[in-house]
């Protein structure tokens, strides 16, 4: 596989003005929000090396169940085999590279629809039609290529990097935080999905999510759903938490009369995912921010409720997100993207509250630091050319001749 690298000059250009101290830092350069070259680097050095969400574990509880997903150009599937083991594989037949599975479902075996090679759910080849006619072919030598898989807070994640440490190890106290706020997560079930296509870079979307400095201006209904004076943002390694109490008075967003959840608890998980628990009945949301190209993003919101059919109150909450909150945010990020296309904007400053309130942009600064860390890892090592010994001798002779000719007579 071709490795795409940044030069040191390119890295310095994107990070010039960024400081580890948010109060004296500029944001990263807008070029990495517009150029497909940077997205190619992000695919290889970020998305192919981080933990990516697949589904709630409920979808894979039954032996034989499987789910396929695409991870930035790579088709993969997760399956529970007939003895109950959960494994993940590249969704690539070892004969000609066709994708053997589509969608999701339940099956006893995997049959590639191209030449009908048959695999067991543990990835081993069971049968290859007419392979007895060729030499040195052993079924036992062939199996689907595995990838890393992890159940984290009852959610299924995969990582294409075989050397990556576990998500539990990377994320510190995130699991304890999530389960403290959502102890019923294992019992919730998938109920609804919203999806959107935005004319904005994926990082523009993440930037917007990570601060509520814009909320009193652009989300007036949302600011009645939570008590903004309780809104706190904390950054930790590869995630940040965004917490607030539910509003103490009647809100203009959606009804929360029969609530069992009284907190707005949200986590951003590097690089492109948020996990959310909103005021209302037992609920959980997973929001994925998926790059399409440098200036287009696909979003998916998965809603998990106590029942697979949303109640009237839950439908009202979904409608608020779909009809009010998302259109407001989409308009914001698409406007920002258009601004970045002009020569009038390259970088800005972070408005930082030392108290860490939701009105502060230190979460954006934290995210930009993670992006720069990935870019730094993508930098080509500096190569110092090896000069042949005879060239060194010739250079020294020339230097001596020049010095002698320059000596006073």
C-alpha positions, 0 to 999 in steps of 0.5 A, a space after each residue: 500500500 502506498 504511504 502518503 506523506 507530508 513534507 516538513 514545510 507542509 506540516 509547518 505551513 498548516 501548524 504555523 501559529 498553533 501553540 499548545 497553550 490555547 489562549 495564545 494559539 491560532 487555529 490550524 491553516 484552512 488549506 487542510 480544509 480545502 485540499 484533497 491531498 490532506 484528506 488522503 493523508 487523513 484517511 491513511 494516517 487517521 481513519 485507517 489507524 483509529 477505532 471506528 464505530 460499527 454498531 450496537 452489540 445488540 445487532 450481533 448477539 445471535 450466532 451467524 449475525 453479520 454487519 458490513 461497513 465501509 471505512 474510508 475506502 475499505 469494506 469490512 464486516 463483523 460477524 459472530 460465528 456459530 460458536 459465539 466468537 465475534 470477529 472482524 474481517 476485510 470484506 474481500 474474497 481471497 480469490 479475486 478480491 470481490 466483496 463476499 457480503 453486503 448489508 447485514 443479516 444472518 448466515 451459516 456460511 459466507 459465499 462469494 457471489 463472484 465464483 462461489 468460494 465458501 468461507 466459514 464465519 471464522 474466516 477460514 476457507 471451506 470450499 473453492 470450486 474446482 480447486 482440485 484441478 490445480 496444484 499446490 492448493 490447500 484450503 487451510 492456507 487461505 482465510 479472510 484477512 482479520 482486523 481488530 475488533 473491540 466491544 466498548 460500552 456495548 458498542 462495536 468498534 474496529 481498527 484497521 491498524 493491527 498494532 493499535 492499542 485497545 480503545 479502552 487503553 487509549 481512552 482512559 476514563 471514557 468508559 467509566 464516564 459513559 456508563 455512569 451517565 448511561 447505565 442502561 446502554 446495554 438494554 437500549 435498542 436501535 430505533 431511528 437514523 438520520 443522515 445528511 450530506 453537507 458541503 463542508 470539510 469533516 473538520 469544519 463539522 467537528 470544530 462546530 460541534 466542539 464549542 457552544 460559543 455559537 449556541 446563544 447566537 445560532 441555537 436559541 431553542 437549544 439553549 432553553 433545553 439545557 442550563 448554559 451556566 452549568 455547561 462544562 467542557 473538559 479535554 482528555 487525551 483522545 476525547 472531550 466531555 461536554 456536560 450540562 444540566 437539563 433546563 430548569 424551566 419550560 424549554 422551546 426545543 421539545 417536551 421532557 415532562 416524563 424524564 428519567 434522564 436529566 443531564 445533557 451528557 456528550 462525548 467527542 471521541 477522536 477522530 470523527 464520532 460523538 456519543 450523546 445522552 440527551 434529557 428525556 427517557 433512556 436514550 443514547 445517540 451515536 453521531 458519525 462525521 464521515 468525509 466524502 471529499 475535502 469539501 463534503 461530509 456525510 453524517 449519520 445519527 443513530 438513536 437508541 431508545 428503550 423501545 425500537 419504536 420511538 414514543 411521541 416525545 422521542 419523535 418530537 426530540 428527533 424532529 427537533 434535531 432534524 428540523 431545527 438543530 441540524 439545519 442551523 448547524 449545516 448552514 453554519 458549517 457550509 458558510 464557514 467552508 465557503 469563507 475558507 475558499 476565499 483568500 480572506 481567511 486562513 486562520 483564526 483565534 480561539 476564544 478560551 474561558 479559563 473556567 472551561 465553560 461551554 462558551 469556550 473553544 478550548 475543545 476545538 484547540 484540543 482537536 486541532 492538536 490531535 490533527 497536528 499530531 497525526 500530520 506530524 506522524 505523516 511527515 517524511 523523515 528527513 533524508 540526508 544524502 550520502 556523499 561519496 568519499 571521492 566527492 568529499 575529497 574533491 570538495 576539500 581540494 576545491 575549498 583549499 584551492 579557493 582559499 589559496 587563491 584568495 590569500 594576499 600576495 
